[in-house]
């Protein structure tokens, strides 16, 4: 986000008709919104839209520069343009990447494998497509997020800086006359912008995102998220560079009329409303919302660049200071957010944690702006490079210190992350599960494998240690979650694996296949007592929260079949559960359904699933507890659905966990040892009718 966060492409004069200090105010509002959103301030739900404000600013300023210098001036110079962009972008980015790499090596080596790939993508400005091609989701509820994830937006802008000048240069070379060039370029900008909006809208609709699918592909993609850059470019082309340069043919902008001021004020109000109230899981946002935010920003810019009340209101010293440093603030705020999670990395009250995070971000941004950005910008690469390497720290030359520092970073990066010892996992009664010697892909499970006939057949005497192969989608239970410093308790039973209750002492005979199965099986009544649970089979569908209580649940029911896995989204889980129910695999069984920790639950999908489960003996439907923006909506969805079906029992885990913080880890989501005991007990109570 170079031009939207750094100083403008064409240096403004603080006074005079061609100055536009109000744009620094817009930058400041955008970066404040992004910072508050990522720091978890609940009143700024739509702060992520600040990125789209930056996109429009970048498109406007960069295209204005190209118009005044190339289209009107008639001289195309790709080399100078790209070198100028590199001088503005790379110094601060390089400092942030070095600092973040050091933080990962020291504080979270478990993320090194992930970080190395992200670092390569960041260095080549391909982060957004790296995340798309690796199916990385922007919407993750728990664990430490990827510390370079925010660079996806810089990648989109840099790709714009690479391609758009080629389009402008081609128009200058092929078209005669300034008007013709401007018309061709305006048509191209509008066509690309409309095409991008349609790609976002149609693509997200066809994939049922965000309510029933992951919208990350459409959020990250350059093809689907370039409409803001094109909207800003279109405004600059409509103005033919007026107000952005002093070359011949570029005129001053007239002051804003009362009608224009009113329109700009209304657009700014709506934009601030969107920044504060919009949810990232709102379907309208992906259908037409991003395009609307871009158009609102265009209106604000068009009025704020004219002398008038709106420009005066945005031209405040504090906003100017933040706007000029907004690029550095954006670069540093996300790594700071990842390494200073309240209650996890910072054992201090939320208000103090917020103040510390903001202060650290501003301190790093100021150091980067003052000692890296500004010197390179004023003096160029070579003088700063010579000065840096020629300086001394005591008796040590800076060149030696830098060389040793880079060597240390490289060494730390290439050492395997697995060299760091991890804490052993444990289940609710403190049992430690270890990998079998010589078989790193298997674990011992100290419960008999009495597989449910509906999912395969395997019976062994009780207490016999069995060897089970891990599901590829389930992480090694002898490791921590690589995205979190906290040990996330995981049961070693792999997904789709059935274990028998330790209470059972005799193998059960295999049921004889029925020659003509009843297409409408008789409903089995739900358990009438806790003791009756021993005669019922439990099937678990969910994410890492119920996965933590698998061992306790297995000790309560006749058999347990696990379909829960780490990071499962409801839009993946619910269709799978619906298919299993329609296939008759769950008839007569007790089903535990716990979803919604990682994202929004689609009400229609949940209703369809519960209808398909009408022949299950009972469905225990958990209310998820996840201190994230989607928690309240998911709770309402689950509670509403539970009241519609007679075989559904609501288990309000959210209410219990909220009242007893000791039941969950410091991430506010995963079960502690005590939490697994209480969770399993609540499932048992809910299952008894």
PATOR-264971 format. One record per residue (C-alpha): x, y, z; residue in three letters. Coordinates in steps of 0.2 Angstrom, whole numbers, plus 5000, padded with zeros to 4 digits. Each point is the difference from the previous one (the first is absolute). Layout:
// PATOR-264971
XYZALA/...
// end
This chain:
// PATOR-264971
500050005000UNK/501450124996UNK/499250154993UNK/498549995011UNK/501049995015UNK/501650094996UNK/500250184994UNK/499150034984UNK/500749964983UNK/500150194996UNK/500550105015UNK/498750125005UNK/500250185006UNK/499350035017UNK/499250164993UNK/499450044983UNK/498749934988UNK/500949844996UNK/500349945018UNK/498949855006UNK/500449985019UNK/498349935003UNK/500549844991UNK/501249975015UNK/498550015011UNK/499149874990UNK/501549895002UNK/500050025018UNK/498249955002UNK/500349854990UNK/501549945009UNK/499250035017UNK/498549904995UNK/501149854994UNK/501150015016UNK/498450005012UNK/499349864990UNK/501549895002UNK/500250055018UNK/498349935004UNK/499150165004UNK/498249954998UNK/499250164994UNK/501150004984UNK/499349844992UNK/500350054983UNK/501750075002UNK/500749894987UNK/499250114987UNK/501350125003UNK/501149904988UNK/498750044987UNK/500250195004UNK/501849984997UNK/499749914984UNK/499050154993UNK/501350135006UNK/501449904992UNK/499149994983UNK/499650185000UNK/501750065005UNK/501049884989UNK/498950034985UNK/500050195003UNK/501949994999UNK/500049904984UNK/498750124992UNK/501050165004UNK/501749924995UNK/499649884986UNK/498350034993UNK/500150195000UNK/501950025001UNK/500249884986UNK/501649915008UNK/499949825005UNK/501349945012UNK/499749835007UNK/501749995009UNK/499850165010UNK/498349965005UNK/500449825006UNK/501650065009UNK/499050135009UNK/498849875006UNK/501449895006UNK/500850145009UNK/498450045009UNK/499449825004UNK/501549905003UNK/501050085014UNK/498649995013UNK/499449834993UNK/501749935002UNK/500250075018UNK/498349925005UNK/500449834992UNK/501749995009UNK/499250055017UNK/498649884997UNK/501249864996UNK/501050035015UNK/498450005011UNK/499449834992UNK/501749925003UNK/500050055018UNK/498250005005UNK/499149874989UNK/501249884991UNK/498549884997UNK/499450124987UNK/501750004991UNK/499449884986UNK/498550104996UNK/501050175002UNK/501349954987UNK/498849984986UNK/499150165005UNK/501650095000UNK/500449954983UNK/498350054994UNK/500250175009UNK/501750044992UNK/499349974983UNK/498350095003UNK/499049844996UNK/499349975018UNK/498250014995UNK/500149874986UNK/501149895012UNK/498650005012UNK/498749964987UNK/501149864992UNK/500349925017UNK/498250015006UNK/500450125014UNK/498550075009UNK/499950185005UNK/498749955013UNK/500949905014UNK/499350015018UNK/501449935010UNK/501949985001UNK/501350134995UNK/499550064983UNK/501450014986UNK/501050155004UNK/500250064982UNK/498249974995UNK/499750194999UNK/501250014985UNK/498749934989UNK/499450184997UNK/501750064996UNK/500149864987UNK/498450064991UNK/500750184999UNK/501749954994UNK/499249904986UNK/499050154996UNK/501650115000UNK/500849874988UNK/498549984987UNK/499150165000UNK/501550114994UNK/500249884986UNK/498250034995UNK/500250195001UNK/501749994991UNK/499149904986UNK/498650134999UNK/501350144998UNK/500949904987UNK/498549954989UNK/498850155002UNK/500250174993UNK/499550145011UNK/499750025018UNK/498149994999UNK/500149834991UNK/501249935012UNK/498950065015UNK/498549924992UNK/500849844997UNK/500849995017UNK/498350055008UNK/499149864991UNK/501449875005UNK/499950065018UNK/498149985001UNK/500049844991UNK/501349925011UNK/499150075016UNK/498349944994UNK/500749834996UNK/500949995017UNK/498450045009UNK/499049874990UNK/501449875003UNK/499850035019UNK/498150005000UNK/499749864988UNK/501449895006UNK/499550025019UNK/498249974996UNK/500449844990UNK/501149935014UNK/498750065013UNK/501250105009UNK/500150075013UNK/498649915009UNK/500249834993UNK/501850014993UNK/501750085003UNK/500150174992UNK/501950015001UNK/500249964981UNK/499050154995UNK/500750115014UNK/501849974996UNK/499949994981UNK/500750144989UNK/498749964987UNK/498650025013UNK/500650145011UNK/500850134988UNK/498450104998UNK/500550135013UNK/501750034991UNK/499050024983UNK/498750125008UNK/501450115006UNK/500849994983UNK/498450054992UNK/499850155010UNK/501850064996UNK/499649974981UNK/498450105001UNK/500950145007UNK/501449984988UNK/501350035014UNK/499250175005UNK/500550045018UNK/501449875000UNK/501450094990UNK/500750164993UNK/500349944982UNK/499250094986UNK/498249954997UNK/499749965019UNK/499050135008UNK/499550045018UNK/498449935008UNK/498750125004UNK/499450015018UNK/498649885005UNK/498250074998UNK/498849985015UNK/499249854990UNK/501649924998UNK/500550025018UNK/498349935006UNK/500349854988UNK/501849975006UNK/499450025018UNK/498749874998UNK/501249884991UNK/501250025014UNK/498749965013UNK/499449844990UNK/501849954998UNK/500450025019UNK/498349905003UNK/500749864989UNK/501650005009UNK/499249985017UNK/498549894997UNK/500449894985UNK/500349815003UNK/501249904990UNK/498749874999UNK/498750114992UNK/499549924983UNK/499550174993UNK/501850065003UNK/500749874987UNK/498650024988UNK/500150194998UNK/500650075017UNK/501950024995UNK/499550094985UNK/498950125009UNK/501350045013UNK/501250044986UNK/498750124992UNK/499750085017UNK/501950035001UNK/500050084983UNK/498750125005UNK/500950055016UNK/501750024990UNK/499250104987UNK/499350135012UNK/501549995013UNK/501250064986UNK/499050164998UNK/500150145012UNK/498650005012UNK/499349945017UNK/500449824996UNK/501850034996UNK/500250115015UNK/499249875011UNK/501249874994UNK/501550115001UNK/500549985018UNK/501749995007UNK/499749835009UNK/499249934984UNK/501450074989UNK/501449915011UNK/499149845000UNK/499650014982UNK/501950024995UNK/500449855011UNK/498649894995UNK/501049894989UNK/501249965014UNK/498549985012UNK/499249884989UNK/501649904998UNK/500349985018UNK/498349995008UNK/499649824994UNK/501649925007UNK/499850095016UNK/498249945001UNK/500649824997UNK/501350005013UNK/499050105014UNK/498449915001UNK/499150055016UNK/499849865012UNK/501249894990UNK/501650094998UNK/499650155011UNK/499349955018UNK/499450175003UNK/498250084999UNK/499350034983UNK/500150195001UNK/501850005005UNK/500449874987UNK/499250124987UNK/501050155005UNK/501649895000UNK/499649944982UNK/499650174993UNK/501550085009UNK/501249864993UNK/499350024982UNK/500250195000UNK/501749985007UNK/500649884987UNK/499150104986UNK/500850175006UNK/501849925000UNK/499749924983UNK/499350174993UNK/501350115008UNK/501649894997UNK/499649904985UNK/498650074989UNK/500550185001UNK/501949994997UNK/499849884985UNK/498650124993UNK/501050165002UNK/501849934996UNK/499749844990UNK/500749835002UNK/501950024998UNK/500350145013UNK/498949915013UNK/500949844996UNK/501750075001UNK/499650095017UNK/499249855007UNK/501549884996UNK/501350135005UNK/499350045017UNK/500649925016UNK/499249935016UNK/501450025012UNK/501549914993UNK/498949904988UNK/499750064982UNK/498250004995UNK/500449894985UNK/500749865011UNK/498450025012UNK/498849994985UNK/501049854992UNK/499949905017UNK/498250045002UNK/499549944983UNK/501049845003UNK/499249975017UNK/498350034991UNK/500449884986UNK/500649875012UNK/498550015011UNK/498849994985UNK/500849844993UNK/500049915016UNK/498549885000UNK/498650065011UNK/499849835007UNK/501650025010UNK/499150105013UNK/499349885012UNK/498150005002UNK/498949965015UNK/499249835000UNK/498150004997UNK/498849935013UNK/498349955002UNK/498750055013UNK/500749885013UNK/501850044998UNK/500549854989UNK/501450044989UNK/500049924982UNK/501749984992UNK/500449944982UNK/500549824999UNK/501949974999UNK/500549984982UNK/498350054994UNK/499850195000UNK/498449994990UNK/499149905013UNK/499550015018UNK/499449895014UNK/498250025006UNK/499749915016UNK/498249964996UNK/499349854991UNK/499650024982UNK/498249954998UNK/499550074983UNK/498350054996UNK/499349884987UNK/499350154990UNK/501850064998UNK/501049844999UNK/500349855011UNK/501449975012UNK/499849935017UNK/501449975013UNK/500049955019UNK/499850155012UNK/501650085005UNK/501049944985UNK/501250134994UNK/499650034981UNK/500950104987UNK/499150124990UNK/500650104985UNK/499850195001UNK/498850084988UNK/501050124988UNK/498950145005UNK/500349975019UNK/501650075007UNK/501249895010UNK/499449995018UNK/501850015006UNK/500150184994UNK/499250175004UNK/499050094988UNK/501350094989UNK/499050154999UNK/499950025019UNK/501250015015UNK/498749925011UNK/499849815000UNK/498449964992UNK/499449845007UNK/499749874987UNK/499349825002UNK/501149874990UNK/498449924993UNK/500150044981UNK/498550074990UNK/498849864995UNK/500749885013UNK/498949915012UNK/500549955017UNK/499049905013UNK/499650045017UNK/501249945014UNK/498549945009UNK/499749874988UNK/500849835004UNK/499449884987UNK/500150024981UNK/498350034992UNK/499549884985UNK/499950084983UNK/498250034995UNK/499349904986UNK/499750104984UNK/498150024996UNK/499549934983UNK/498750144998UNK/500550165010UNK/498550105005UNK/500150174991UNK/499150085014UNK/500949945016UNK/499050015016UNK/500650145011UNK/501049945015UNK/499550095016UNK/501350115008UNK/500949935016UNK/498950015015UNK/501550005013UNK/501850035002UNK/500249815002UNK/499149974983UNK/501350104991UNK/501149845001UNK/498849924987UNK/500150154988UNK/501350044986UNK/500650185000UNK/500650084983UNK/500950175002UNK/500150134987UNK/500950165003UNK/501750095002UNK/501450005012UNK/498950045015UNK/499049845001UNK/501649914994UNK/500850045016UNK/498749915010UNK/499949844989UNK/500849895014UNK/498850055013UNK/498549984988UNK/500649834995UNK/500049945018UNK/498150055001UNK/499249924985UNK/500049824992UNK/501150054986UNK/500650174993UNK/500350054982UNK/501050154998UNK/499850124985UNK/500750155008UNK/501650084994UNK/501050165003UNK/499550164991UNK/498449924993UNK/498850134993UNK/498149985001UNK/499850024981UNK/501149844998UNK/499449915015UNK/498150024998UNK/499949934982UNK/501049855005UNK/498949975015UNK/498450024989UNK/500749874987UNK/500449875014UNK/498350035008UNK/499149974983UNK/501049854997UNK/499349925016UNK/501649995009UNK/499450105015UNK/498349925003UNK/499749955018UNK/501650095006UNK/500450145011UNK/500850144990UNK/501050145008UNK/500150154988UNK/501150145005UNK/500550134987UNK/500250194998UNK/501650035009UNK/500950044984UNK/498850104990UNK/498150034997UNK/498749875000UNK/498850014986UNK/498349985007UNK/499349924984UNK/501449865000UNK/499749975019UNK/498149984997UNK/500349884985UNK/501249905011UNK/498849985015UNK/498649954988UNK/501149864993UNK/500449955018UNK/498249965004UNK/500349825003UNK/501550025011UNK/499549955018UNK/500550175006UNK/501050154994UNK/501050105013UNK/500350174992UNK/501350105009UNK/500050195001UNK/501850054996UNK/501050115011UNK/501250104990UNK/500450185004UNK/500050064982UNK/498850124990UNK/499049854994UNK/499649935017UNK/498350095003UNK/499349964983UNK/500549825001UNK/499249985017UNK/498450074994UNK/500049894985UNK/500349845011UNK/498750055012UNK/498750034987UNK/500349844991UNK/500049895016UNK/498250055004UNK/499349934983UNK/500549825002UNK/499349885014UNK/501649895000UNK/501250155002UNK/500750045017UNK/500850175003UNK/501750005009UNK/500450185005UNK/501949985001UNK/500250194997UNK/499050045016UNK/501149885010UNK/501650054993UNK/499750185002UNK/499549985018UNK/501549895004UNK/501650074991UNK/501149865008UNK/499149874988UNK/500950074984UNK/501850054996UNK/500650184999UNK/499550004982UNK/498250005007UNK/499549854989UNK/500849835003UNK/499749895015UNK/501149995015UNK/500049835010UNK/498650065011UNK/499150074984UNK/500149824992UNK/499249925016UNK/498650135000UNK/499750004982UNK/499849814999UNK/498950015015UNK/498950134992UNK/499849894984UNK/499549855011UNK/498750115009UNK/499350074984UNK/499949824992UNK/498849945014UNK/498250034997UNK/
// end
